[in-house]
Amino acid sequence: MSQITTHILATADGRPAEGVSLALQVWQNEVWTDLGAGVTNSDGSVVGLLADDVVVPAGRSRLVCETGGSVPGQDQTSFLP
């Protein structure tokens, strides 16, 4: 199991948000660097976001979700940029 897990819900209806791209990034050498990335499944989760041998360093990190545009598999447009 990945050290970091995520679960994204579409708050408009409470269903899992399938098809959302996301990346786990860390601040290294004055730039954000991807440690892992994936796309949410039908449960709104990304399985294996990080490889088993990847160590998340101490310091600043962020989870970047691509929420702009339409919500895949749903007939609605996202209100988030």
LUMDREN-248148 format. One record per residue (C-alpha): residue number from 1; chain; x, z, y. Coordinates in nm, 2 decimals, m for minus. Layout:
N
NODE    n  chain       x       z       y
NODE  NUM      A       X       Z       Y
...
END
This chain:
81
NODE    n  chain       x       z       y
NODE    1      A    0.00    0.00    0.00
NODE    2      A    0.12   m0.08    0.35
NODE    3      A    0.24    0.20    0.57
NODE    4      A    0.00    0.09    0.84
NODE    5      A   m0.36    0.00    0.77
NODE    6      A   m0.63   m0.13    1.00
NODE    7      A   m1.01   m0.19    0.98
NODE    8      A   m1.19   m0.39    1.25
NODE    9      A   m1.56   m0.38    1.30
NODE   10      A   m1.77   m0.61    1.52
NODE   11      A   m1.93   m0.34    1.74
NODE   12      A   m2.23   m0.56    1.82
NODE   13      A   m2.37   m0.52    1.47
NODE   14      A   m2.12   m0.28    1.29
NODE   15      A   m2.01   m0.54    1.03
NODE   16      A   m1.65   m0.59    0.93
NODE   17      A   m1.48   m0.85    1.16
NODE   18      A   m1.35   m1.11    0.92
NODE   19      A   m1.10   m1.37    1.03
NODE   20      A   m0.93   m1.18    1.32
NODE   21      A   m0.56   m1.25    1.35
NODE   22      A   m0.34   m0.95    1.43
NODE   23      A    0.02   m0.85    1.45
NODE   24      A    0.21   m0.52    1.44
NODE   25      A    0.48   m0.53    1.70
NODE   26      A    0.76   m0.29    1.80
NODE   27      A    0.96   m0.27    2.12
NODE   28      A    1.32   m0.36    2.05
NODE   29      A    1.59   m0.49    2.28
NODE   30      A    1.35   m0.52    2.58
NODE   31      A    1.10   m0.75    2.39
NODE   32      A    0.80   m0.70    2.16
NODE   33      A    0.90   m0.81    1.80
NODE   34      A    0.66   m0.88    1.51
NODE   35      A    0.70   m0.66    1.21
NODE   36      A    0.40   m0.79    1.02
NODE   37      A    0.10   m1.01    1.08
NODE   38      A   m0.22   m1.11    0.90
NODE   39      A   m0.58   m1.20    0.92
NODE   40      A   m0.87   m0.96    0.84
NODE   41      A   m1.05   m1.02    0.52
NODE   42      A   m1.43   m0.98    0.44
NODE   43      A   m1.38   m0.60    0.47
NODE   44      A   m1.22   m0.63    0.82
NODE   45      A   m0.89   m0.52    0.68
NODE   46      A   m0.55   m0.68    0.64
NODE   47      A   m0.40   m0.62    0.30
NODE   48      A   m0.02   m0.60    0.30
NODE   49      A    0.03   m0.59    0.67
NODE   50      A    0.38   m0.48    0.61
NODE   51      A    0.61   m0.57    0.32
NODE   52      A    0.70   m0.26    0.11
NODE   53      A    1.06   m0.27    0.23
NODE   54      A    0.98   m0.28    0.60
NODE   55      A    1.05    0.05    0.78
NODE   56      A    0.86    0.11    1.11
NODE   57      A    1.12    0.25    1.35
NODE   58      A    1.05    0.54    1.58
NODE   59      A    0.95    0.44    1.92
NODE   60      A    0.69    0.22    2.08
NODE   61      A    0.47    0.00    1.87
NODE   62      A    0.14   m0.18    1.92
NODE   63      A   m0.12   m0.36    1.71
NODE   64      A   m0.22   m0.69    1.88
NODE   65      A   m0.56   m0.83    1.79
NODE   66      A   m0.67   m1.19    1.88
NODE   67      A   m1.02   m1.11    2.00
NODE   68      A   m1.08   m1.40    2.24
NODE   69      A   m1.31   m1.69    2.17
NODE   70      A   m1.58   m1.67    1.90
NODE   71      A   m1.60   m1.43    1.61
NODE   72      A   m1.53   m1.63    1.29
NODE   73      A   m1.82   m1.65    1.05
NODE   74      A   m2.06   m1.51    1.31
NODE   75      A   m2.28   m1.69    1.56
NODE   76      A   m2.16   m1.51    1.87
NODE   77      A   m1.89   m1.52    2.13
NODE   78      A   m1.65   m1.24    2.19
NODE   79      A   m1.66   m1.06    2.52
NODE   80      A   m1.30   m0.95    2.50
NODE   81      A   m1.01   m1.16    2.63
END
